[in-house]
Amino acid sequence: MDFSHHSDLPRNLRFLILVTSDTIATKISKGEGFTDKSGDLAIEAISGANHTVVDRLYVPNDISAIRGRVKDAALNGVADIILISGGTGPGPRDLTIEAVRPLFEKELPGFGELFRRMSYENVGTSAIASRATAGILNGVLIFALPGSPDAVKLALDKIIIPESPHLVKMIRGHAHP
């Protein structure tokens, strides 16, 4: 297999982490402390791969709050990749997909398909509850992941970190040979 199209890939990508959580958003508004294991794992994985985390933001599970943060970040060019953690399940407060899918100029359904397939190896048929997806807005990759630390680690280690440089190169207009 010829991987020459993987030459000259971007080496240091900028990630913005957006955590959707009513609990954390409430604690922040009250000035209380909190832990964010998924966000911490994401920072560790991204930094460990020699990429940069430009910011980690928290929003409640609210369509306009999520959509507003994603749209602002993508249109302002602060990051190459926006990683959203949380809000991808089937529950009534899981609103991330409804918030971001309408923003996508292009959707990357293969991400969600592969993520669910890989998740099946760890969690069995519970993988069907994930609506994880990815897309592109204004040249920025957007990944919507479940909020669980295991899901974030799996997605970053096995899919996002290995493939993002290639995707960013393609998005920037570098065609395949």
N, C-alpha and C positions, 0 to 999 in steps of 0.2 A: 504494500500500500504506500502511495506517495504522499508524504506529509510536507512537501516543500511549501505548500500554502501556509504552513505554520511558522515559516521563517519571518523574521522582522515583526514579531508580535509586540504589542505594547507591554512593557515590563512592569510599570508601576501604575496600577489603576486606582482611581479615587472612588471609594465607597461611602455612601451615606446610609446609615442604619436608621430605620424608622420602626419603632416598636408601638404596636397598637394594643393598649391595655387600659380598660376602665379603672382597674385597681391602681395601677401605677400613676395614671393621670390624676386620680383623686388624691393619692398620697402626695404627689408633687404640689397640687393646689393647696394642700393643708400644711405644706412644709415638713412632711414626715419622711423618714428614711424608707428605702425600699431596696430590694435586690432584683437584678435582671440577669438571670443565669444565661438566657439565650443571647442577649446582647453581649454579655461578657465573652461567651464562646465565639460569637461572630467576630468580635474584635481580635481575639486571640488567633483565630484561623486566618483572617484577612492579613493581619500584621505579620503572622508567621510565613505567609506566602509573599512577603515583600511588597504588599499593596498598602494603601493608606486609607484610614478611616477619617473622613473629613468632619464627621459629626455623628452623634447619636441623639435622636429626637424621640419624644414620647407624645402620643396623641390618644385620646379616648377612641373607643370603637364607634366612630361617627363618620358617616360617608363624607360630609363636607370637610371635616377636619383632615381626614386621610387624603382625600382628593386634593385639597388645597396645598398641603405640605408636599405631596408628590409633584403636583403641577409646578409649584414654585421652584422646587429643586431642579426639575428637568429643564424648565425654561431658562433658569438662571445659570445653567452649566456648572454648578458647584461640584458635580460628581459624574463619573462615567457610568456608575451603577448605583441604583437605589435598591436596597435590600429591606423588604418589609417583613417583620416578624409578628405573626398573630392575625387572627380574624379570618382564617381561611376554612374553617369548619362549616358544618351545616346548621349551627345554632342561630337563634334570633339575633344575637349580638355580633355574629361573625359577618362583618360588612366590608372587609378589605377588597374582595373580588368585585363587589358592586361599585366600590369607589374607584378602582383603578382600571378595570376592563374598558369602560367607555373612553378613557384617555389614550389607550393604545392606538398608535398608528399602524402597528403590526403586532400580532400576537405570536408567541412562540409556543404552540401547544405541546411540542415535543418535550419541553421541560417538565410540565405537569405529568405527562404520561410516564416519562422516565422516572421522575421522583416517586410517583405512586408505585411503580414496579419495584423500585429499590426499597421503598418503605415496606412493601409486602414481605420482604425477606426478614424484616425486624419485628413488625407488628401484626403480620398476617392480614386477614380480611378487613381489619380496622382501617387499612390504607384507603378504602373507598370513601371515607369521611373527609379526606383532604381535597380541597379545591385549589391547591397550589397551582400557580400559573406564572407566566413571564410574558413580557412584551417590551415594546420600544416606544418611547415618546421623545421627540426632539433629539434623536441620536443617543439617548440614554437608555441603558438596559434597566428594566424594572423586574425584580423577582419578588413574588408574594409567597411567603412560606408560612407554615404553621408556627405557632409560638413555642412549641416544646423544644427544649435543648437538644434532644436526640435528632429531631427533624432538621433543625438549623445546622447541626454538625454534619449530618448526612448530606444535605443539599450543598453546603459549602465545600466540604472535603471531596465529594465524589462527582459533583456536576459543575457548580458555579465557578470555583477557583480554577479547575483545570480548563474549562471551556470559555470563560469570559474573555481572555485576551483575543482568542480567535473571533468570537462574536463581535467584540468592539472593533476589530480590524475590518470585518465585513461591513458593519454599520457605517463605518467611516468611508466606505466606498471602495475598498480594496477588493476587487473581484477575485474569484478563484481562477487558477490558470486554465 
